[in-house]
Each structure stands twice: as structure tokens, then as C-alpha cells.
């Protein structure tokens, strides 16, 4: 599709997180993605609705949570800039922890933004937003001369599977999450039946221990993930928490990884 033909449209099912960037689209196009689906619209006068009312919004958010408003907010374009306006009762949390209150609005900047709606029932609903920048990489500039957007930690298929089981509370956006126990991780891995092996608490722990050792060294080592880092008790949970936080912050681990455990939400 040529950029001149780009029209407002739903995003394909199983669209990955926008943290890694948006699909090719004209500058100023907005992409909005939540657990209930996503939508994209070019930069022109348009209002994109999101909320709990599946049949009345472009992007469904918190469909099973009655604390989320039927129309919780809108992204409105004046023909040049996109603005986020909160129409719901609950505030919308911005990346800097600022709360966008009801009937307040803020201009959306280019690039990726993660928004959170926190429910009193200790449920959190994430909205990925990406506004396509007018700046494009120069094809004449060699890859090794371009500035990296962020540190990237590569995970093997096995490492991603086990760390997803360990970090599932974080990926489900629970409040004050902690790593699950090794026993629960092993039980969930066995239920997923993706590797054809029988998992135990020890085997799951072994994979994560080796992963921590690998990511504690190298060009961008993760601090606080080894026992000799001066971590106070309880050591294990703290080491794993620090590992998970680093993977989340660099988008090496994302909510859509939960499909590895057979989680369709």
C-alpha cells in the first residue's frame, strides 16, 4: 500500500508490541494497541476512541473490568498533532508516572509511549502507542555508525520460555509484581507443553541461573543479578526481579510473550 493510500484501519490480529517500532506508515500516523486489538490512523482530522465498550470503540481496553469506562479516552488529531484526552473515571498513567486525570489532555510525542490504566481491583491495562516520526534513518549511513535506540538482550527460545513463566505477573501488569516460585514456573511450563520435556523447580532455576550469569557480563552487563553483587536477603527473588526489570525496560521481554504459556489474554 502506498503512503498516499493509507487510511484508518484495524491492526492485524496478534500484532506484536509497538515497543520495537511501528510498521511502515506515513509520518504522523498513530498506532494504538491493547489486549483487545489495535488501530492505526494517518495524520489528519480524526478521533480514535478506546475503552471497554468493544462495539463502540476503535481499540478495546479492559473489556472484563467494569472499572474501565466504556469510552475511557480518545486520541484526537487536529490535522497536525495527536492529543490524548482522558474521558474515563480512572486516570491514565503516563511513562513518567504522571497521572492524566479525567477531561485532561496531553500532546503525544513521536515514537513509542506506554500508557497504563490501573484498576482498584489490582488489575492494570496497558496501551501501546507509537506515532511515526518524520525522521527516517539515512540509508547512506552504515549500521555501525547509527546510534542504537536501546540496549538489546537476545534470549534463546528456551530462555524466553522460562523467563516468561518466571515473569508472568509482570507481563500481566499486576501491581507490585514478584517472580513466581520455581514450583509454579515448572508447573506452568509443563502445562504449556511446548518443549516436550518434563520441568522441575530445579531445571527451571538452572536455566535462569545460567541466563543471569550470561547477562551479568559483556558490553551491557545487568547489575544486581548475581549473588556477589551485595544483594540483601531474600537473594533469589531480588536477583530475578532485577533481571526481569532490565528485560522489560529494554523490551527484550514483552506481554505478547505470554502466548508461550498458552495465555491468549
C-alpha positions in Angstrom: 0.0 0.0 0.0 1.4 3.4 -1.0 1.5 6.0 1.8 -0.9 8.2 -0.1 -3.5 5.4 0.2 -3.0 4.9 3.9 -6.5 5.0 5.6 -7.7 4.5 9.2 -7.6 0.7 9.7 -7.6 -2.0 12.4 -4.3 -3.6 13.1 -3.8 -7.3 12.2 -4.6 -9.9 15.0 -1.6 -10.9 17.1 0.2 -7.7 16.3 3.5 -7.6 18.4 4.2 -4.9 20.9 4.9 -1.5 19.4 7.9 -1.1 21.7 10.1 -2.4 18.9 8.6 0.2 16.5 5.6 0.6 14.2 5.0 -0.8 10.8 5.9 1.3 7.8 3.4 4.2 7.5 3.4 7.9 6.6 4.9 10.4 9.1 2.5 11.3 11.9 0.5 8.1 11.7 -0.6 6.9 15.1 -0.7 3.2 16.1 -2.6 2.2 19.2 -2.5 -1.4 20.5 -4.1 -3.1 23.6 -5.0 -6.6 24.6 -8.4 -6.2 22.8 -6.8 -5.3 19.5 -5.3 -2.2 17.8 -6.0 0.5 15.2 -3.9 2.9 13.1 -4.8 6.3 11.6 -2.8 8.7 9.5 -2.2 12.3 10.5 -5.4 14.1 9.6 -8.5 15.2 11.4 -9.6 12.1 13.1 -10.7 10.9 16.6 -9.7 7.4 17.7 -11.7 6.0 20.6 -10.6 3.4 23.2 -12.4 1.9 26.2 -14.4 -1.1 27.5 -17.3 -1.0 25.0 -16.0 -3.3 22.3 -18.6 -2.4 19.7 -18.3 1.4 20.2 -14.6 2.0 20.2 -11.6 1.5 17.8 -9.4 -0.1 20.5 -10.9 -2.3 23.2 -9.2 -1.9 26.6 -10.2 -3.6 29.9 -13.1 -5.4 28.4 -13.6 -7.6 31.5 -13.0 -4.8 34.0 -16.1 -2.7 34.9 -13.8 0.0 36.5 -12.6 0.9 33.0 -15.1 3.3 31.3 -16.9 2.3 28.2 -15.3 5.3 26.5 -12.1 5.8 28.5 -10.3 8.1 26.2 -9.6 9.4 22.8 -6.6 10.2 20.5 -7.7 13.2 18.5 -5.7 14.8 15.6 -6.2 18.4 14.6 -4.7 17.7 11.2 -1.1 18.2 12.5 -0.7 16.9 16.1 -2.2 14.0 18.1 -3.6 14.6 21.5 -4.6 12.1 24.2 -7.7 13.1 26.2 -9.0 11.1 29.3 -12.8 10.7 29.2 -12.9 8.0 31.9 -13.2 7.9 35.6 -9.8 6.3 36.2 -6.6 8.3 35.5 -4.3 7.3 32.7 -0.7 6.8 33.8 2.0 8.3 31.5 5.6 7.0 31.2 6.9 9.5 33.8 4.3 8.3 36.3 2.3 11.5 35.7 -1.5 10.8 36.0 -3.7 12.2 33.2 -7.0 12.9 35.0 -10.5 13.0 33.6 -11.1 15.6 31.0 -7.4 16.5 30.9 -5.3 16.1 27.7 -1.7 15.9 26.6 0.1 16.1 23.3 1.5 12.8 22.1 5.2 12.9 21.1 6.7 11.0 18.2 7.9 7.4 19.0 6.7 4.8 21.5 4.7 5.6 24.6 3.3 3.1 27.1 0.1 4.1 28.9 -1.4 2.3 31.9 -4.9 2.3 33.4 -4.8 0.8 36.9 -8.0 -0.7 38.3 -8.9 -0.6 42.1 -9.1 -4.4 41.8 -5.3 -4.6 41.3 -5.6 -5.0 37.6 -3.6 -3.0 35.1 -4.4 -2.4 31.4 -1.6 -1.4 29.0 -2.0 0.6 25.9 0.9 0.7 23.4 1.1 3.9 21.3 3.5 4.8 18.5 3.4 8.0 16.5 5.6 7.6 13.3 8.3 10.2 13.3 9.1 12.3 10.2 12.7 11.5 10.6 13.8 8.3 8.8 17.2 6.5 9.0 19.6 7.7 6.3 20.3 4.6 4.1 23.7 6.1 3.3 24.8 5.8 6.9 26.4 2.4 7.7 24.7 0.4 10.5 27.8 0.5 12.7 27.6 4.4 12.7 24.0 4.7 13.8 23.1 5.3 17.4 21.3 2.4 19.0 17.9 3.2 20.5 18.4 1.0 23.5 20.4 -2.0 24.9 19.0 -5.2 23.5 19.5 -8.5 25.3 19.0 -11.5 23.0 17.2 -14.5 24.5 17.2 -18.1 23.2 13.8 -19.8 22.7 14.4 -21.8 25.9 15.5 -18.8 27.9 12.5 -16.7 26.7 10.1 -19.5 27.6 11.4 -20.0 31.2 11.8 -16.3 31.9 8.2 -15.7 30.7 7.0 -18.2 33.2 9.0 -16.6 35.9 7.9 -13.0 35.0 4.3 -13.7 34.2 3.0 -11.4 37.0 5.0 -8.5 35.5 3.8 -9.3 32.0 0.1 -9.4 33.2 0.7 -5.9 34.6 -0.2 -6.9 38.2 0.5 -4.3 40.9 3.7 -4.8 42.9 4.7 -8.0 41.0 7.2 -10.5 42.2 8.7 -13.5 40.4 6.6 -16.7 40.8 8.0 -19.6 42.7 10.2 -22.1 40.9 7.5 -24.7 41.5 4.8 -22.6 39.9 7.1 -21.8 37.0 7.7 -25.5 36.5 4.0 -26.4 36.7 3.1 -23.7 34.1 5.9 -24.8 31.8 4.6 -28.4 32.0 1.1 -27.2 31.2 2.3 -25.3 28.2 3.8 -28.5 26.7 6.0 -26.6 24.2 9.3 -28.3 24.7 8.5 -32.0 25.2 10.4 -32.1 28.4 9.4 -32.5 32.0 10.2 -29.4 34.0 11.0 -29.4 37.7 11.7 -26.4 40.0 15.4 -27.2 39.8 15.5 -27.4 36.0 13.7 -24.0 35.7 16.0 -22.5 38.2 19.1 -23.8 36.3 18.0 -22.1 33.1 17.5 -18.7 34.8 20.8 -19.0 36.8 22.7 -19.6 33.6 20.9 -16.6 32.0 21.8 -14.3 34.9 25.5 -15.3 34.6 25.5 -14.7 30.9 23.8 -11.2 31.1 25.9 -10.1 34.1 28.9 -9.7 31.8 29.6 -8.4 28.3 29.2 -5.0 26.7 26.0 -4.0 28.6 26.1 -6.1 31.8 22.9 -6.1 34.0 23.8 -5.1 37.6 22.3 -6.8 40.6 21.7 -10.2 39.2 24.5 -12.2 40.8 24.8 -13.2 44.5 28.2 -11.5 44.8 26.6 -8.1 43.9 25.9 -7.4 47.6 22.2 -8.1 47.3 20.4 -8.4 50.7 18.1 -11.3 51.6 16.0 -12.8 50.2 18.7 -13.0 47.5 16.9 -15.2 44.9 13.8 -13.1 44.5 15.8 -9.9 44.3 18.2 -11.2 41.6 15.3 -12.4 39.5 13.4 -9.2 40.0 16.4 -7.2 38.8 16.8 -9.4 35.8 13.1 -9.1 34.8 13.1 -5.4 35.2 16.1 -5.0 32.9 14.5 -7.2 30.3 11.2 -5.3 30.4 12.9 -1.9 30.2 14.8 -2.9 27.1 11.7 -4.6 25.5 13.6 -7.9 25.4 10.6 -9.3 27.2 7.1 -8.2 26.3 3.5 -9.0 27.2 2.8 -10.9 24.0 5.4 -13.5 25.2 2.7 -14.9 27.4 1.4 -16.8 24.4 4.4 -19.2 25.0 2.5 -20.3 28.1 -0.8 -20.7 26.2 -2.1 -17.4 27.5 -4.5 -15.8 25.0 -5.2 -12.7 27.1 
